[in-house]
Amino acid sequence: MSKEIDPLISKELRFIKREINSLRNAIADIEEEPTPSFLRLVETAPTASAYPGKPGDVAYDASTLYVCVASNTWKKVTIAW
């Protein structure tokens, strides 16, 4: 009876091992570039795409919305009616 179960257990263990490796890779990706769980409004709009900032920082001026997407890395969107 154990000979019949062994192949099934072996198959399940291989599946579990693959899943664990996938989770480890996903965790490593998250640790490399943390995603903010919140947005924070900052008072000064960046003057360049490499302006100091932390992921999740948001700023605006009369015509542009700025979002810090990684440490010291900003993206901008023009605001228009």
DRENVEXLO-664550 format. One record per atom (N, C-alpha, C): residue number from 1; atom name; x, y, z. Coordinates in pm, 1 decimal. Each point is the difference from the previous one (the first is absolute). Layout:
N
i: NUM; at: CA; x: X; y: Y; z: Z
...
//
This chain:
81
i: 1; at: N; x: 81.5; y: -119.6; z: 0.0
i: 1; at: CA; x: -81.5; y: 119.6; z: 0.0
i: 1; at: C; x: 85.8; y: 125.9; z: 0.0
i: 2; at: N; x: 111.8; y: -1.2; z: 70.0
i: 2; at: CA; x: 85.3; y: 118.2; z: 3.8
i: 2; at: C; x: 61.1; y: 29.0; z: -136.3
i: 3; at: N; x: 19.6; y: -102.9; z: -82.9
i: 3; at: CA; x: 54.4; y: 22.1; z: -133.8
i: 3; at: C; x: -97.3; y: 78.1; z: -86.8
i: 4; at: N; x: -129.9; y: -17.3; z: 20.7
i: 4; at: CA; x: -100.2; y: 74.1; z: -75.6
i: 4; at: C; x: -7.0; y: 145.5; z: 45.8
i: 5; at: N; x: 22.6; y: 26.0; z: 125.3
i: 5; at: CA; x: -9.3; y: 135.4; z: 53.8
i: 5; at: C; x: 126.1; y: 80.6; z: -30.7
i: 6; at: N; x: 113.4; y: -63.2; z: 1.7
i: 6; at: CA; x: 126.5; y: 70.2; z: -19.3
i: 6; at: C; x: 4.3; y: 86.9; z: -125.8
i: 7; at: N; x: -41.2; y: -48.8; z: -116.8
i: 7; at: CA; x: 3.5; y: 86.4; z: -118.4
i: 7; at: C; x: -90.0; y: 123.5; z: 15.8
i: 8; at: N; x: -114.1; y: -16.2; z: 64.0
i: 8; at: CA; x: -88.8; y: 113.2; z: 22.3
i: 8; at: C; x: 62.7; y: 101.2; z: 95.8
i: 9; at: N; x: 59.8; y: -49.2; z: 105.0
i: 9; at: CA; x: 66.2; y: 88.9; z: 96.5
i: 9; at: C; x: 116.9; y: 70.3; z: -68.0
i: 10; at: N; x: 75.5; y: -71.0; z: -77.5
i: 10; at: CA; x: 113.3; y: 57.8; z: -70.6
i: 10; at: C; x: -46.9; y: 111.8; z: -94.0
i: 11; at: N; x: -108.0; y: -25.4; z: -72.1
i: 11; at: CA; x: -54.3; y: 100.0; z: -91.2
i: 11; at: C; x: -46.4; y: 123.8; z: 76.7
i: 12; at: N; x: -68.4; y: -19.7; z: 112.3
i: 12; at: CA; x: -45.7; y: 111.8; z: 81.9
i: 12; at: C; x: 117.3; y: 78.9; z: 57.9
i: 13; at: N; x: 103.9; y: -71.1; z: 44.0
i: 13; at: CA; x: 117.6; y: 68.1; z: 54.3
i: 13; at: C; x: 70.0; y: 84.8; z: -106.7
i: 14; at: N; x: 7.6; y: -50.7; z: -121.9
i: 14; at: CA; x: 59.9; y: 79.0; z: -108.8
i: 14; at: C; x: -82.7; y: 125.5; z: -26.0
i: 15; at: N; x: -132.4; y: -15.3; z: 3.0
i: 15; at: CA; x: -88.4; y: 114.4; z: -19.4
i: 15; at: C; x: 21.0; y: 103.2; z: 110.5
i: 16; at: N; x: 4.8; y: -45.5; z: 124.1
i: 16; at: CA; x: 19.6; y: 89.9; z: 114.3
i: 16; at: C; x: 135.2; y: 70.6; z: -10.5
i: 17; at: N; x: 101.7; y: -71.6; z: -39.6
i: 17; at: CA; x: 133.2; y: 59.0; z: -15.1
i: 17; at: C; x: -2.2; y: 110.8; z: -105.7
i: 18; at: N; x: -66.7; y: -23.6; z: -112.6
i: 18; at: CA; x: -11.3; y: 103.1; z: -104.0
i: 18; at: C; x: -73.6; y: 122.8; z: 52.5
i: 19; at: N; x: -106.3; y: -22.9; z: 75.9
i: 19; at: CA; x: -76.8; y: 111.7; z: 55.0
i: 19; at: C; x: 83.9; y: 80.9; z: 99.2
i: 20; at: N; x: 75.4; y: -67.3; z: 83.0
i: 20; at: CA; x: 86.9; y: 68.9; z: 96.1
i: 20; at: C; x: 103.7; y: 83.5; z: -74.6
i: 21; at: N; x: 58.7; y: -56.0; z: -104.1
i: 21; at: CA; x: 97.7; y: 76.0; z: -78.1
i: 21; at: C; x: -63.7; y: 121.2; z: -66.4
i: 22; at: N; x: -122.1; y: -14.8; z: -49.0
i: 22; at: CA; x: -70.6; y: 113.8; z: -59.1
i: 22; at: C; x: -23.5; y: 109.0; z: 103.5
i: 23; at: N; x: -40.2; y: -40.4; z: 119.8
i: 23; at: CA; x: -22.0; y: 97.8; z: 106.5
i: 23; at: C; x: 130.1; y: 68.1; z: 39.7
i: 24; at: N; x: 108.5; y: -74.5; z: 7.7
i: 24; at: CA; x: 129.8; y: 60.4; z: 32.1
i: 24; at: C; x: 38.1; y: 104.3; z: -104.5
i: 25; at: N; x: -20.9; y: -31.6; z: -127.5
i: 25; at: CA; x: 31.8; y: 94.8; z: -106.7
i: 25; at: C; x: -88.1; y: 124.1; z: 9.1
i: 26; at: N; x: -127.7; y: -18.9; z: 29.5
i: 26; at: CA; x: -91.0; y: 113.8; z: 12.9
i: 26; at: C; x: 41.2; y: 88.3; z: 117.0
i: 27; at: N; x: 37.2; y: -60.7; z: 111.1
i: 27; at: CA; x: 44.1; y: 76.5; z: 117.2
i: 27; at: C; x: 127.7; y: 75.9; z: -32.9
i: 28; at: N; x: 92.3; y: -61.8; z: -70.1
i: 28; at: CA; x: 124.9; y: 67.2; z: -37.9
i: 28; at: C; x: -29.1; y: 120.5; z: -87.7
i: 29; at: N; x: -95.6; y: -13.2; z: -93.7
i: 29; at: CA; x: -36.9; y: 112.6; z: -85.3
i: 29; at: C; x: -57.9; y: 114.2; z: 82.4
i: 30; at: N; x: -84.4; y: -32.3; z: 95.6
i: 30; at: CA; x: -61.3; y: 102.2; z: 84.9
i: 30; at: C; x: 105.6; y: 69.9; z: 83.7
i: 31; at: N; x: 93.9; y: -75.3; z: 53.6
i: 31; at: CA; x: 104.0; y: 58.8; z: 84.0
i: 31; at: C; x: 91.4; y: 91.9; z: -78.5
i: 32; at: N; x: 20.5; y: -27.4; z: -128.7
i: 32; at: CA; x: 85.5; y: 84.8; z: -81.4
i: 32; at: C; x: -60.3; y: 137.7; z: -20.5
i: 33; at: N; x: -127.4; y: 10.2; z: -24.0
i: 33; at: CA; x: -65.8; y: 127.7; z: -23.7
i: 33; at: C; x: -132.1; y: 3.0; z: 75.1
i: 34; at: N; x: 2.2; y: 46.0; z: 124.9
i: 34; at: CA; x: -122.6; y: -1.5; z: 78.5
i: 34; at: C; x: -107.9; y: 89.9; z: -61.2
i: 35; at: N; x: -119.2; y: -48.8; z: 3.9
i: 35; at: CA; x: -114.1; y: 76.0; z: -48.5
i: 35; at: C; x: -66.2; y: 67.9; z: 118.2
i: 36; at: N; x: -18.9; y: 130.6; z: -8.5
i: 36; at: CA; x: -62.2; y: 67.8; z: 114.3
i: 36; at: C; x: -145.3; y: -43.0; z: 16.1
i: 37; at: N; x: -43.6; y: -7.2; z: 122.4
i: 37; at: CA; x: -140.3; y: -34.7; z: 25.3
i: 37; at: C; x: -82.4; y: 126.2; z: 20.8
i: 38; at: N; x: 62.0; y: 116.3; z: -22.3
i: 38; at: CA; x: -68.8; y: 126.4; z: 17.0
i: 38; at: C; x: 65.4; y: 104.2; z: -89.7
i: 39; at: N; x: -69.7; y: 109.6; z: -20.4
i: 39; at: CA; x: 55.3; y: 114.7; z: -70.5
i: 39; at: C; x: 18.6; y: 112.4; z: 99.6
i: 40; at: N; x: 105.0; y: 76.0; z: -16.8
i: 40; at: CA; x: 26.9; y: 110.3; z: 92.2
i: 40; at: C; x: 17.0; y: 127.7; z: -81.6
i: 41; at: N; x: -77.4; y: 101.7; z: 31.5
i: 41; at: CA; x: 8.7; y: 128.6; z: -67.6
i: 41; at: C; x: 118.7; y: 76.9; z: 55.1
i: 42; at: N; x: 89.1; y: 41.8; z: -88.4
i: 42; at: CA; x: 114.0; y: 81.5; z: 40.4
i: 42; at: C; x: -22.4; y: 142.7; z: -48.9
i: 43; at: N; x: 58.6; y: 96.7; z: 67.2
i: 43; at: CA; x: -27.3; y: 141.0; z: -29.1
i: 43; at: C; x: 70.6; y: 52.8; z: -124.3
i: 44; at: N; x: 117.8; y: -51.5; z: -29.6
i: 44; at: CA; x: 78.2; y: 54.4; z: -110.6
i: 44; at: C; x: -4.0; y: -92.8; z: -120.3
i: 45; at: N; x: -40.2; y: 55.1; z: -113.9
i: 45; at: CA; x: -0.3; y: -79.5; z: -122.6
i: 45; at: C; x: 144.0; y: -21.1; z: -46.6
i: 46; at: N; x: 32.2; y: -116.9; z: -52.7
i: 46; at: CA; x: 136.5; y: -25.3; z: -45.8
i: 46; at: C; x: 34.5; y: 87.3; z: -120.5
i: 47; at: N; x: 125.6; y: 34.0; z: -11.7
i: 47; at: CA; x: 46.3; y: 80.8; z: -112.6
i: 47; at: C; x: 71.7; y: -83.9; z: -105.5
i: 48; at: N; x: 18.1; y: -128.9; z: 27.5
i: 48; at: CA; x: 63.4; y: -92.5; z: -94.8
i: 48; at: C; x: -46.6; y: -141.3; z: 31.2
i: 49; at: N; x: 13.7; y: -89.4; z: -95.6
i: 49; at: CA; x: -46.4; y: -138.1; z: 20.5
i: 49; at: C; x: 81.1; y: -73.2; z: 107.2
i: 50; at: N; x: 122.1; y: 47.2; z: 28.9
i: 50; at: CA; x: 84.4; y: -63.0; z: 102.1
i: 50; at: C; x: -2.0; y: 78.7; z: 131.1
i: 51; at: N; x: -102.2; y: 80.8; z: 20.3
i: 51; at: CA; x: -14.8; y: 80.1; z: 121.8
i: 51; at: C; x: -16.5; y: -92.6; z: 121.3
i: 52; at: N; x: 52.7; y: 37.9; z: 116.4
i: 52; at: CA; x: -13.3; y: -86.3; z: 118.2
i: 52; at: C; x: -146.6; y: -31.3; z: 33.5
i: 53; at: N; x: -25.8; y: -124.8; z: 27.3
i: 53; at: CA; x: -134.3; y: -42.0; z: 37.4
i: 53; at: C; x: -2.1; y: -147.5; z: 33.5
i: 54; at: N; x: -111.3; y: -40.2; z: 63.3
i: 54; at: CA; x: -19.4; y: -139.7; z: 36.9
i: 54; at: C; x: -121.8; y: -54.2; z: -74.0
i: 55; at: N; x: -0.7; y: -130.5; z: -31.2
i: 55; at: CA; x: -116.9; y: -56.6; z: -67.8
i: 55; at: C; x: -129.1; y: 33.4; z: 74.5
i: 56; at: N; x: -97.2; y: 48.1; z: -74.7
i: 56; at: CA; x: -127.7; y: 37.3; z: 60.3
i: 56; at: C; x: -15.7; y: 148.9; z: 22.5
i: 57; at: N; x: 108.6; y: 77.2; z: -12.0
i: 57; at: CA; x: -11.4; y: 145.1; z: 11.2
i: 57; at: C; x: -77.2; y: 53.1; z: -119.9
i: 58; at: N; x: -85.7; y: 98.3; z: 25.4
i: 58; at: CA; x: -80.0; y: 63.3; z: -104.7
i: 58; at: C; x: 11.1; y: 150.4; z: 19.1
i: 59; at: N; x: 12.8; y: 71.1; z: -110.9
i: 59; at: CA; x: 5.4; y: 146.5; z: 3.5
i: 59; at: C; x: -75.4; y: 52.2; z: -121.3
i: 60; at: N; x: -33.7; y: 128.3; z: 2.1
i: 60; at: CA; x: -67.3; y: 60.0; z: -114.6
i: 60; at: C; x: 32.0; y: 148.1; z: -5.2
i: 61; at: N; x: -19.8; y: 56.5; z: -117.4
i: 61; at: CA; x: 3.0; y: 144.1; z: -17.9
i: 61; at: C; x: -120.5; y: 35.4; z: -86.1
i: 62; at: N; x: -2.4; y: 117.7; z: -56.5
i: 62; at: CA; x: -118.8; y: 46.5; z: -73.2
i: 62; at: C; x: -36.1; y: -86.6; z: -120.7
i: 63; at: N; x: 97.0; y: -67.5; z: -59.5
i: 63; at: CA; x: -30.0; y: -74.2; z: -122.5
i: 63; at: C; x: 50.0; y: -144.7; z: -2.7
i: 64; at: N; x: 63.6; y: -46.6; z: 108.2
i: 64; at: CA; x: 60.9; y: -133.0; z: -4.3
i: 64; at: C; x: -16.9; y: -74.3; z: 131.8
i: 65; at: N; x: -22.0; y: -130.9; z: -10.9
i: 65; at: CA; x: -3.5; y: -89.9; z: 114.6
i: 65; at: C; x: 126.8; y: -84.8; z: -7.2
i: 66; at: N; x: 72.2; y: -10.1; z: 112.9
i: 66; at: CA; x: 125.8; y: -74.7; z: 6.0
i: 66; at: C; x: -15.6; y: -115.8; z: 98.6
i: 67; at: N; x: 52.7; y: -118.3; z: -36.7
i: 67; at: CA; x: -4.1; y: -116.5; z: 86.9
i: 67; at: C; x: 139.9; y: -61.2; z: 5.1
i: 68; at: N; x: 50.4; y: -21.0; z: 121.7
i: 68; at: CA; x: 129.1; y: -65.2; z: 16.6
i: 68; at: C; x: -24.0; y: -151.1; z: -6.7
i: 69; at: N; x: 59.5; y: -65.0; z: -98.9
i: 69; at: CA; x: -24.6; y: -142.4; z: -24.3
i: 69; at: C; x: 110.5; y: -90.5; z: 53.8
i: 70; at: N; x: 115.6; y: 56.8; z: 30.9
i: 70; at: CA; x: 112.7; y: -70.4; z: 60.8
i: 70; at: C; x: 85.6; y: 106.6; z: 66.7
i: 71; at: N; x: 93.5; y: -39.4; z: 81.3
i: 71; at: CA; x: 83.0; y: 98.3; z: 68.2
i: 71; at: C; x: 59.0; y: 98.9; z: -100.7
i: 72; at: N; x: -31.7; y: 127.9; z: 23.6
i: 72; at: CA; x: 52.4; y: 109.7; z: -83.3
i: 72; at: C; x: -34.9; y: -12.8; z: -148.1
i: 73; at: N; x: -113.0; y: -61.1; z: -30.6
i: 73; at: CA; x: -45.4; y: -16.7; z: -138.7
i: 73; at: C; x: -145.2; y: 43.7; z: -11.0
i: 74; at: N; x: -24.2; y: 106.3; z: -72.7
i: 74; at: CA; x: -133.4; y: 58.9; z: -12.8
i: 74; at: C; x: -54.9; y: -16.8; z: -140.8
i: 75; at: N; x: -132.1; y: -16.3; z: -7.7
i: 75; at: CA; x: -74.2; y: 2.4; z: -125.4
i: 75; at: C; x: -99.2; y: 115.3; z: 11.2
i: 76; at: N; x: -36.7; y: 56.0; z: -115.9
i: 76; at: CA; x: -94.2; y: 112.1; z: 3.9
i: 76; at: C; x: -109.4; y: -15.7; z: -103.6
i: 77; at: N; x: -113.2; y: 62.3; z: 31.2
i: 77; at: CA; x: -115.2; y: 0.0; z: -88.9
i: 77; at: C; x: -50.6; y: 143.0; z: -7.6
i: 78; at: N; x: -20.9; y: 47.6; z: -121.1
i: 78; at: CA; x: -52.9; y: 134.7; z: -17.6
i: 78; at: C; x: -148.9; y: -0.4; z: 29.3
i: 79; at: N; x: -42.3; y: 99.4; z: 76.4
i: 79; at: CA; x: -140.9; y: 13.0; z: 35.7
i: 79; at: C; x: -61.2; y: 102.9; z: -93.4
i: 80; at: N; x: -108.7; y: -37.1; z: -67.2
i: 80; at: CA; x: -65.8; y: 92.6; z: -92.5
i: 80; at: C; x: -150.3; y: -21.9; z: 5.0
i: 81; at: N; x: -72.5; y: 102.4; z: -31.6
i: 81; at: CA; x: -146.5; y: -10.1; z: -8.9
i: 81; at: C; x: -41.3; y: -44.3; z: -135.1
//
